[in-house]
């Protein structure tokens, strides 16, 4: 699980993994997230890096710290994360992707057929 890539800071990648855990339901609303020390040990990273990832989730209002107990997923966190991640995708990722689609002169039918082919390959 410690396969980080260099294109993003490690804390951003950890934040993304925690986000995915919440969105998939691996950790439900009201449940505790793994501790900072546990994640740091599992990923072989500095605990301050993990703390920074948690702080990013606290800042958007989906995780809360309970003194002496750890970090917990707040009620409504999944819906809040979905809204936040969709907004982030549309503002940050989509313009870059749309520009690349245009630069490569790809049309909708090509994209859709490629997407369908990818789904078929994954199911095999």
Secondary structure, 3 states (H helix, E strand, C coil): CCCCCCCCCHHHHHHHHHHHHHHHCCCCCCCECCCHHHHHHHHCCCHHHHHHHHHHHHHCCCEEEECCCEEEECCCHHHHHHHHHHHHHHHHHHHHHHHHHHHCCCCHHHHHHHHHHHHHHHHC
